[in-house]
Amino acid sequence: MNAPEEIFRIHFETRSNKPDVFRFTEELIAGAKVRNGRARDAVQPATTLGSDLSDLSWLTDAQALVTSNDVIVDPGFPRQTLAERAPRLRWIHIIGAGIEPLLPLDWLPRQVMLTNNSGVHFDKATESATMILLMLNSRMPEIVGNQRRCVWDQVFTPTIRGKTALIIGVGDMGAAVAAAARSLGLTVLGIRRSGRPHELVDEMFAIGELDAVLPRADFVVLAAPLTSETVNLMDDRRFGLMKRGAGFFNFGRAGSVDHHALMESLNDGHLSGAVIDVVDKEPLDPSSPLWSAKNLIITPHVSSDDLDLYLPKTFDLVFQNLERLLTNQPLLNAVDRLKQY
């Protein structure tokens, strides 16, 4: 007689102070279990839900953890003793795309795989990128600034079709921007570490070719992860290489941009406008000069998170990866410890 199959245990840990778009509930988890139910005869996974690290008893038995970066870096989370405290843990899923707050990954036990949420943002990110490219083309940051100063200045602009967008970092987020750009009739240039072609990109370049490509773009969109190679990637010199009158959008990580250099390029008119979705410290300090920077619009890290579908899609990904784990298939969105993403 075969031994009964072991029940796989997944713990979900949330934060009570999270916006609704990121707050886990039993109903959301149950819905994903139903949508992604295992084969009829298979043992269903056991799930538990905790909040604010108020109860750590799950550490003893959990084989998977679904949570956010801020939980992992919380002083109450036993990061440095995780191997001893959670001996059965095999997998951690982070509900964001970026994992830079968790670097370096020397705390992550060797037997524990780490996955992120890349791809979950695609639909919402495509909508936002479409909106922002159109805003930059219409010089909406300048028009909004004029309104704040009670200045009537008619800013006329051409249609966007036929212009060129450069996307730095063509992963899932960059691909969403590429889809938006192509739908608007733009020529799409891309920069990625490998230099491999992408079906949505007309011309792809390696990161070492960035300086040569920057002057060709009417719009530069940063969508790269933050690694040791991308810190201050867009600095004073590189903003200076951009075409005069170009627009800039940061969809990636704040640490990849020298914000003082960005403001200088906006102030002297070299750039016609910029939109940034991320800043170095969130929420942005009220005293930050970014609030009043010329021709700059700040979207407070909201451009890629779908209020209705972000967590359902996230939990679908979790249960799809669970099935892959139990059937010895590679996990989707596995983080490479060396590449740091």
Phi, psi and omega in degrees: 000131181290143176291146180297144180292137181291140177281126178278133186247123178245128175253134176252125180239120184244182176238133181288338182266009179288150168301157183305327183298337183246001187269122181287146172222159177300323182295318179295319179294316180298320179298319179292324178297320179293314182295331186240034182300144179286173178307151189309320185271357182277149177286129182282147180292151173266137181235144174229154181232129176233168181218135172060024178055032182285340180219118182253017181296337180296338183304326185296320189247342186295136175257346177216149179230130176245121185197191181242165181304319186293336175288316181297322182272356178298137179303336180281350179269129185281065187296314185284344179243024187299321181300321180281320184285329182234071188294339182262357185295131181240343191201137173236131175247127179261132188276012172241170179277323182271142178238014185302330176297342183267354183279147355286160184271028180291344178278342186280118180304145185302327184277358184259124176273149180238130176234158179234187189260018181307137179098331180296332184278353198306307186297312180293320179296323178295316177300313182295319180296321176301311180300314187286323175299318177294321178298315180294320179296323180275003181055043181296325176303321178291318181296318178296320177297320177297320179299317180299329182263008180058041181251125176266103181224110184284110181258106180263140183222156177280171174291162187275333185304134179094351177279179187236131175248136174250124180251118179264107184101088183258067168265215180294316179293316178297325178294324176297319177295319179298319178298318178296315183296318180295323180295337180267001178083023179273152164281132187248119172255147182225150173237126173216155185306316183280337186075006181294144177297160176222140187298337181264000185246130181288318178222129180246143181227156174279163185300330179293347180261006185303313184300324182286334185268332184309318183293348182276345193266138170276333178223131176245124181243123179264119181225026184271153173289161177269114176228180178298338181274343185248005176296128181053037179302318176262100181244190183302318182295317183286325173298326178292335178283342180291152179301136177299131182090001179287164177247154183229140179222125176256110178255000187259252184232142185298324183295350178274358185235133168277101186292330176296317178295322177299313181297322177298318180293329176285318182296321183272004175082004179295319173258140181277340180177162180210152173230131176235136180259350184224148176227167187299317179231122182249135000289156181294132181298136180303337181273358183295136177293346178298328182302325185247015181297144182294133173056036179237133172245133178252121170258116194286068177055052183231003192281347185233008185248111184281117184303321184274326194242356185300307181288320174304317178293322178299312183289330172299316178299319179301312183286332172294318178291327176301314180297322178294320179297317183286343179248018174059039174256154178299141179282144173289141176064032177293133181278132176275119184296329180281316180286338178075022173201000000 
